[in-house]
Amino acid sequence: MAGTAKRTKELAEVIASYLPIAKYHGINPRIRVDYPFVEINDFKFNVETFEFEGTEDEETDDLRDYIRKWGIRIYTEQPFKSHFSFY
């Protein structure tokens, strides 16, 4: 599989694996993937350059936190915050 096609497939798999976790957290973010861009609600980022724009919220933070384990690290001025409690 060619480079971009392989990365597109892998990104789709990462996002698909996140959806059940989002549901478990009780959130239903709008996510659209158009490689190399991912849009979640009103926030958009590039998985190759790590550039981003838009409005962050707890749902965008949840996805950003999840994708870090695949090396996709989108660091913004806003620290990660979560309203999900594990206590």
N, CA, C and O atoms as CSV, one atom per row, in Angstrom:
chain,resi,resn,atom,element,x,y,z
A,1,MET,N,N,0.850,-1.168,0.000
A,1,MET,CA,C,0.000,0.000,0.000
A,1,MET,C,C,0.900,1.237,0.000
A,1,MET,O,O,1.863,1.306,0.764
A,2,ALA,N,N,0.596,2.182,-0.831
A,2,ALA,CA,C,1.398,3.403,-0.943
A,2,ALA,C,C,1.350,4.198,0.359
A,2,ALA,O,O,0.439,4.023,1.168
A,3,GLY,N,N,2.338,5.072,0.553
A,3,GLY,CA,C,2.495,5.822,1.793
A,3,GLY,C,C,1.260,6.558,2.266
A,3,GLY,O,O,0.786,6.326,3.378
A,4,THR,N,N,0.732,7.444,1.432
A,4,THR,CA,C,-0.425,8.238,1.851
A,4,THR,C,C,-1.652,7.364,2.049
A,4,THR,O,O,-2.409,7.569,2.998
A,5,ALA,N,N,-1.860,6.401,1.177
A,5,ALA,CA,C,-3.013,5.507,1.311
A,5,ALA,C,C,-2.923,4.713,2.616
A,5,ALA,O,O,-3.928,4.514,3.299
A,6,LYS,N,N,-1.727,4.268,2.950
A,6,LYS,CA,C,-1.530,3.513,4.190
A,6,LYS,C,C,-1.807,4.402,5.404
A,6,LYS,O,O,-2.491,3.987,6.339
A,7,ARG,N,N,-1.277,5.616,5.385
A,7,ARG,CA,C,-1.489,6.532,6.512
A,7,ARG,C,C,-2.965,6.921,6.634
A,7,ARG,O,O,-3.477,7.068,7.743
A,8,THR,N,N,-3.646,7.087,5.499
A,8,THR,CA,C,-5.075,7.401,5.512
A,8,THR,C,C,-5.853,6.277,6.183
A,8,THR,O,O,-6.727,6.527,7.013
A,9,LYS,N,N,-5.533,5.039,5.821
A,9,LYS,CA,C,-6.199,3.869,6.403
A,9,LYS,C,C,-5.912,3.776,7.900
A,9,LYS,O,O,-6.818,3.517,8.692
A,10,GLU,N,N,-4.666,3.985,8.286
A,10,GLU,CA,C,-4.298,3.912,9.701
A,10,GLU,C,C,-5.013,4.985,10.522
A,10,GLU,O,O,-5.482,4.716,11.628
A,11,LEU,N,N,-5.092,6.194,9.980
A,11,LEU,CA,C,-5.783,7.273,10.687
A,11,LEU,C,C,-7.264,6.934,10.855
A,11,LEU,O,O,-7.836,7.161,11.921
A,12,ALA,N,N,-7.876,6.398,9.820
A,12,ALA,CA,C,-9.287,6.001,9.906
A,12,ALA,C,C,-9.476,4.934,10.987
A,12,ALA,O,O,-10.476,4.952,11.705
A,13,GLU,N,N,-8.525,4.008,11.106
A,13,GLU,CA,C,-8.602,2.966,12.132
A,13,GLU,C,C,-8.471,3.554,13.537
A,13,GLU,O,O,-9.172,3.135,14.458
A,14,VAL,N,N,-7.576,4.519,13.697
A,14,VAL,CA,C,-7.408,5.172,15.002
A,14,VAL,C,C,-8.702,5.869,15.406
A,14,VAL,O,O,-9.162,5.725,16.539
A,15,ILE,N,N,-9.282,6.618,14.486
A,15,ILE,CA,C,-10.527,7.335,14.787
A,15,ILE,C,C,-11.652,6.345,15.077
A,15,ILE,O,O,-12.436,6.552,16.003
A,16,ALA,N,N,-11.736,5.275,14.294
A,16,ALA,CA,C,-12.777,4.264,14.521
A,16,ALA,C,C,-12.620,3.616,15.896
A,16,ALA,O,O,-13.616,3.312,16.552
A,17,SER,N,N,-11.383,3.403,16.334
A,17,SER,CA,C,-11.166,2.798,17.652
A,17,SER,C,C,-11.508,3.768,18.782
A,17,SER,O,O,-11.770,3.344,19.908
A,18,TYR,N,N,-11.505,5.051,18.488
A,18,TYR,CA,C,-11.846,6.062,19.492
A,18,TYR,C,C,-13.354,6.172,19.721
A,18,TYR,O,O,-13.779,6.469,20.837
A,19,LEU,N,N,-14.155,5.944,18.712
A,19,LEU,CA,C,-15.601,6.181,18.803
A,19,LEU,C,C,-16.285,5.434,19.949
A,19,LEU,O,O,-17.118,6.032,20.629
A,20,PRO,N,N,-15.973,4.145,20.199
A,20,PRO,CA,C,-16.597,3.483,21.354
A,20,PRO,C,C,-16.186,4.115,22.691
A,20,PRO,O,O,-16.966,4.121,23.643
A,21,ILE,N,N,-14.976,4.639,22.755
A,21,ILE,CA,C,-14.511,5.297,23.978
A,21,ILE,C,C,-15.277,6.600,24.188
A,21,ILE,O,O,-15.681,6.918,25.306
A,22,ALA,N,N,-15.473,7.349,23.105
A,22,ALA,CA,C,-16.259,8.579,23.201
A,22,ALA,C,C,-17.670,8.259,23.694
A,22,ALA,O,O,-18.212,8.956,24.551
A,23,LYS,N,N,-18.249,7.209,23.145
A,23,LYS,CA,C,-19.592,6.814,23.568
A,23,LYS,C,C,-19.601,6.451,25.049
A,23,LYS,O,O,-20.519,6.828,25.776
A,24,TYR,N,N,-18.588,5.724,25.494
A,24,TYR,CA,C,-18.470,5.356,26.902
A,24,TYR,C,C,-18.385,6.602,27.785
A,24,TYR,O,O,-18.938,6.635,28.884
A,25,HIS,N,N,-17.685,7.622,27.291
A,25,HIS,CA,C,-17.556,8.878,28.034
A,25,HIS,C,C,-18.827,9.726,27.955
A,25,HIS,O,O,-18.914,10.780,28.585
A,26,GLY,N,N,-19.804,9.264,27.185
A,26,GLY,CA,C,-21.067,9.992,27.080
A,26,GLY,C,C,-21.005,11.195,26.161
A,26,GLY,O,O,-21.780,12.139,26.311
A,27,ILE,N,N,-20.079,11.162,25.206
A,27,ILE,CA,C,-19.969,12.274,24.262
A,27,ILE,C,C,-20.176,11.764,22.847
A,27,ILE,O,O,-19.971,10.586,22.557
A,28,ASN,N,N,-20.583,12.664,21.979
A,28,ASN,CA,C,-20.840,12.306,20.590
A,28,ASN,C,C,-20.265,13.399,19.688
A,28,ASN,O,O,-21.014,14.147,19.061
A,29,PRO,N,N,-18.927,13.490,19.623
A,29,PRO,CA,C,-18.325,14.555,18.823
A,29,PRO,C,C,-18.552,14.336,17.333
A,29,PRO,O,O,-18.662,13.203,16.865
A,30,ARG,N,N,-18.618,15.438,16.601
A,30,ARG,CA,C,-18.665,15.372,15.136
A,30,ARG,C,C,-17.224,15.265,14.650
A,30,ARG,O,O,-16.429,16.182,14.854
A,31,ILE,N,N,-16.890,14.160,14.015
A,31,ILE,CA,C,-15.520,13.950,13.542
A,31,ILE,C,C,-15.552,13.705,12.041
A,31,ILE,O,O,-16.331,12.889,11.546
A,32,ARG,N,N,-14.697,14.422,11.328
A,32,ARG,CA,C,-14.561,14.241,9.881
A,32,ARG,C,C,-13.074,14.122,9.581
A,32,ARG,O,O,-12.264,14.914,10.063
A,33,VAL,N,N,-12.730,13.125,8.781
A,33,VAL,CA,C,-11.331,12.900,8.412
A,33,VAL,C,C,-11.176,13.108,6.915
A,33,VAL,O,O,-11.891,12.505,6.115
A,34,ASP,N,N,-10.246,13.956,6.550
A,34,ASP,CA,C,-9.861,14.189,5.156
A,34,ASP,C,C,-8.340,14.305,5.179
A,34,ASP,O,O,-7.787,15.404,5.216
A,35,TYR,N,N,-7.673,13.150,5.156
A,35,TYR,CA,C,-6.234,13.082,5.397
A,35,TYR,C,C,-5.496,14.181,4.663
A,35,TYR,O,O,-5.717,14.386,3.470
A,36,PRO,N,N,-4.627,14.887,5.354
A,36,PRO,CA,C,-4.100,14.708,6.712
A,36,PRO,C,C,-4.868,15.478,7.780
A,36,PRO,O,O,-4.385,15.629,8.902
A,37,PHE,N,N,-6.059,15.965,7.442
A,37,PHE,CA,C,-6.819,16.777,8.394
A,37,PHE,C,C,-7.862,15.958,9.137
A,37,PHE,O,O,-8.485,15.052,8.585
A,38,VAL,N,N,-8.030,16.305,10.406
A,38,VAL,CA,C,-9.102,15.755,11.225
A,38,VAL,C,C,-9.856,16.947,11.799
A,38,VAL,O,O,-9.259,17.855,12.379
A,39,GLU,N,N,-11.168,16.933,11.630
A,39,GLU,CA,C,-12.021,17.964,12.218
A,39,GLU,C,C,-12.867,17.314,13.295
A,39,GLU,O,O,-13.527,16.302,13.062
A,40,ILE,N,N,-12.838,17.903,14.462
A,40,ILE,CA,C,-13.699,17.452,15.554
A,40,ILE,C,C,-14.406,18.687,16.094
A,40,ILE,O,O,-13.779,19.614,16.607
A,41,ASN,N,N,-15.717,18.673,15.965
A,41,ASN,CA,C,-16.536,19.836,16.324
A,41,ASN,C,C,-16.010,21.059,15.583
A,41,ASN,O,O,-16.015,21.069,14.352
A,42,ASP,N,N,-15.559,22.086,16.292
A,42,ASP,CA,C,-15.067,23.304,15.633
A,42,ASP,C,C,-13.546,23.418,15.701
A,42,ASP,O,O,-13.002,24.522,15.673
A,43,PHE,N,N,-12.864,22.281,15.789
A,43,PHE,CA,C,-11.408,22.244,15.905
A,43,PHE,C,C,-10.859,21.379,14.771
A,43,PHE,O,O,-11.386,20.299,14.504
A,44,LYS,N,N,-9.815,21.844,14.111
A,44,LYS,CA,C,-9.231,21.125,12.974
A,44,LYS,C,C,-7.724,21.037,13.181
A,44,LYS,O,O,-7.084,22.015,13.566
A,45,PHE,N,N,-7.155,19.843,12.920
A,45,PHE,CA,C,-5.710,19.696,13.020
A,45,PHE,C,C,-5.169,18.831,11.896
A,45,PHE,O,O,-5.885,18.033,11.292
A,46,ASN,N,N,-3.885,19.014,11.634
A,46,ASN,CA,C,-3.172,18.301,10.585
A,46,ASN,C,C,-2.273,17.277,11.269
A,46,ASN,O,O,-1.422,17.647,12.078
A,47,VAL,N,N,-2.453,15.988,10.952
A,47,VAL,CA,C,-1.685,14.940,11.625
A,47,VAL,C,C,-0.251,14.836,11.119
A,47,VAL,O,O,0.559,14.128,11.718
A,48,GLU,N,N,0.076,15.519,10.042
A,48,GLU,CA,C,1.457,15.505,9.550
A,48,GLU,C,C,2.257,16.681,10.092
A,48,GLU,O,O,3.416,16.515,10.473
A,49,THR,N,N,1.660,17.859,10.131
A,49,THR,CA,C,2.387,19.056,10.572
A,49,THR,C,C,2.070,19.430,12.017
A,49,THR,O,O,2.779,20.238,12.618
A,50,PHE,N,N,1.007,18.847,12.578
A,50,PHE,CA,C,0.534,19.129,13.931
A,50,PHE,C,C,0.028,20.562,14.091
A,50,PHE,O,O,-0.113,21.044,15.215
A,51,GLU,N,N,-0.241,21.236,12.992
A,51,GLU,CA,C,-0.846,22.566,13.044
A,51,GLU,C,C,-2.329,22.409,13.351
A,51,GLU,O,O,-2.934,21.387,13.028
A,52,PHE,N,N,-2.901,23.416,13.968
A,52,PHE,CA,C,-4.305,23.336,14.362
A,52,PHE,C,C,-4.940,24.713,14.306
A,52,PHE,O,O,-4.258,25.738,14.277
A,53,GLU,N,N,-6.261,24.707,14.292
A,53,GLU,CA,C,-7.035,25.949,14.350
A,53,GLU,C,C,-8.416,25.622,14.877
A,53,GLU,O,O,-8.868,24.479,14.809
A,54,GLY,N,N,-9.074,26.625,15.398
A,54,GLY,CA,C,-10.448,26.441,15.838
A,54,GLY,C,C,-10.618,26.533,17.336
A,54,GLY,O,O,-9.728,26.973,18.065
A,55,THR,N,N,-11.782,26.108,17.771
A,55,THR,CA,C,-12.183,26.209,19.165
A,55,THR,C,C,-12.053,24.859,19.851
A,55,THR,O,O,-12.598,23.855,19.393
A,56,GLU,N,N,-11.324,24.856,20.956
A,56,GLU,CA,C,-11.152,23.629,21.729
A,56,GLU,C,C,-12.255,23.505,22.767
A,56,GLU,O,O,-12.804,24.501,23.239
A,57,ASP,N,N,-12.563,22.270,23.110
A,57,ASP,CA,C,-13.509,22.004,24.184
A,57,ASP,C,C,-13.140,20.667,24.813
A,57,ASP,O,O,-12.126,20.069,24.453
A,58,GLU,N,N,-13.952,20.201,25.745
A,58,GLU,CA,C,-13.636,18.948,26.428
A,58,GLU,C,C,-13.658,17.755,25.473
A,58,GLU,O,O,-12.917,16.794,25.679
A,59,GLU,N,N,-14.485,17.797,24.443
A,59,GLU,CA,C,-14.527,16.700,23.478
A,59,GLU,C,C,-13.270,16.679,22.614
A,59,GLU,O,O,-12.736,15.608,22.327
A,60,THR,N,N,-12.793,17.852,22.199
A,60,THR,CA,C,-11.558,17.878,21.404
A,60,THR,C,C,-10.387,17.424,22.261
A,60,THR,O,O,-9.500,16.718,21.780
A,61,ASP,N,N,-10.378,17.824,23.530
A,61,ASP,CA,C,-9.311,17.386,24.432
A,61,ASP,C,C,-9.326,15.875,24.611
A,61,ASP,O,O,-8.271,15.244,24.672
A,62,ASP,N,N,-10.514,15.295,24.695
A,62,ASP,CA,C,-10.625,13.849,24.865
A,62,ASP,C,C,-9.995,13.119,23.678
A,62,ASP,O,O,-9.252,12.156,23.867
A,63,LEU,N,N,-10.287,13.571,22.466
A,63,LEU,CA,C,-9.687,12.947,21.285
A,63,LEU,C,C,-8.184,13.201,21.245
A,63,LEU,O,O,-7.418,12.273,20.983
A,64,ARG,N,N,-7.739,14.433,21.498
A,64,ARG,CA,C,-6.303,14.737,21.490
A,64,ARG,C,C,-5.556,13.854,22.478
A,64,ARG,O,O,-4.465,13.368,22.181
A,65,ASP,N,N,-6.142,13.647,23.650
A,65,ASP,CA,C,-5.519,12.792,24.652
A,65,ASP,C,C,-5.446,11.351,24.150
A,65,ASP,O,O,-4.428,10.683,24.330
A,66,TYR,N,N,-6.512,10.872,23.525
A,66,TYR,CA,C,-6.554,9.492,23.031
A,66,TYR,C,C,-5.515,9.233,21.939
A,66,TYR,O,O,-4.847,8.200,21.965
A,67,ILE,N,N,-5.369,10.144,20.990
A,67,ILE,CA,C,-4.488,9.880,19.848
A,67,ILE,C,C,-3.005,10.024,20.179
A,67,ILE,O,O,-2.153,9.682,19.358
A,68,ARG,N,N,-2.686,10.527,21.373
A,68,ARG,CA,C,-1.270,10.654,21.747
A,68,ARG,C,C,-0.559,9.312,21.751
A,68,ARG,O,O,0.636,9.253,21.461
A,69,LYS,N,N,-1.262,8.232,22.074
A,69,LYS,CA,C,-0.587,6.934,22.136
A,69,LYS,C,C,-0.150,6.437,20.763
A,69,LYS,O,O,0.626,5.486,20.673
A,70,TRP,N,N,-0.631,7.060,19.697
A,70,TRP,CA,C,-0.169,6.733,18.346
A,70,TRP,C,C,0.846,7.753,17.842
A,70,TRP,O,O,1.179,7.774,16.657
A,71,GLY,N,N,1.331,8.590,18.739
A,71,GLY,CA,C,2.348,9.564,18.359
A,71,GLY,C,C,1.803,10.820,17.716
A,71,GLY,O,O,2.567,11.635,17.200
A,72,ILE,N,N,0.493,10.986,17.739
A,72,ILE,CA,C,-0.111,12.203,17.190
A,72,ILE,C,C,-0.306,13.151,18.366
A,72,ILE,O,O,-1.283,13.057,19.109
A,73,ARG,N,N,0.632,14.050,18.514
A,73,ARG,CA,C,0.626,14.943,19.670
A,73,ARG,C,C,0.315,16.368,19.226
A,73,ARG,O,O,1.146,17.052,18.629
A,74,ILE,N,N,-0.889,16.784,19.530
A,74,ILE,CA,C,-1.338,18.128,19.199
A,74,ILE,C,C,-1.329,18.935,20.497
A,74,ILE,O,O,-2.236,18.820,21.322
A,75,TYR,N,N,-0.296,19.745,20.658
A,75,TYR,CA,C,-0.167,20.560,21.866
A,75,TYR,C,C,-0.666,21.966,21.577
A,75,TYR,O,O,-0.214,22.622,20.638
A,76,THR,N,N,-1.583,22.406,22.380
A,76,THR,CA,C,-2.139,23.747,22.239
A,76,THR,C,C,-1.833,24.526,23.516
A,76,THR,O,O,-1.228,23.996,24.448
A,77,GLU,N,N,-2.250,25.768,23.547
A,77,GLU,CA,C,-2.056,26.588,24.747
A,77,GLU,C,C,-2.914,26.081,25.905
A,77,GLU,O,O,-2.601,26.314,27.073
A,78,GLN,N,N,-3.990,25.392,25.569
A,78,GLN,CA,C,-4.915,24.903,26.590
A,78,GLN,C,C,-4.441,23.554,27.113
A,78,GLN,O,O,-4.241,22.630,26.323
A,79,PRO,N,N,-4.256,23.416,28.423
A,79,PRO,CA,C,-3.887,22.101,28.957
A,79,PRO,C,C,-5.069,21.141,28.816
A,79,PRO,O,O,-6.219,21.565,28.703
A,80,PHE,N,N,-4.768,19.851,28.823
A,80,PHE,CA,C,-5.836,18.868,28.762
A,80,PHE,C,C,-6.734,19.046,29.976
A,80,PHE,O,O,-6.264,19.219,31.101
A,81,LYS,N,N,-8.021,19.001,29.725
A,81,LYS,CA,C,-8.969,19.008,30.832
A,81,LYS,C,C,-10.064,18.023,30.489
A,81,LYS,O,O,-10.379,17.792,29.322
A,82,SER,N,N,-10.623,17.462,31.505
A,82,SER,CA,C,-11.656,16.466,31.289
A,82,SER,C,C,-12.742,16.635,32.336
A,82,SER,O,O,-12.461,16.939,33.495
A,83,HIS,N,N,-13.954,16.440,31.928
A,83,HIS,CA,C,-15.049,16.466,32.893
A,83,HIS,C,C,-15.458,15.050,33.263
A,83,HIS,O,O,-16.451,14.850,33.963
A,84,PHE,N,N,-14.704,14.076,32.800
A,84,PHE,CA,C,-15.005,12.674,33.058
A,84,PHE,C,C,-14.343,12.270,34.367
A,84,PHE,O,O,-13.140,12.467,34.539
A,85,SER,N,N,-15.101,11.719,35.271
A,85,SER,CA,C,-14.584,11.362,36.586
A,85,SER,C,C,-14.419,9.857,36.692
A,85,SER,O,O,-15.268,9.093,36.232
A,86,PHE,N,N,-13.329,9.445,37.296
A,86,PHE,CA,C,-13.069,8.025,37.495
A,86,PHE,C,C,-13.125,7.670,38.977
A,86,PHE,O,O,-12.666,6.599,39.374
A,87,TYR,N,N,-13.679,8.554,39.793
A,87,TYR,CA,C,-13.785,8.304,41.237
A,87,TYR,C,C,-15.098,7.661,41.558
A,87,TYR,O,O,-15.375,7.371,42.722
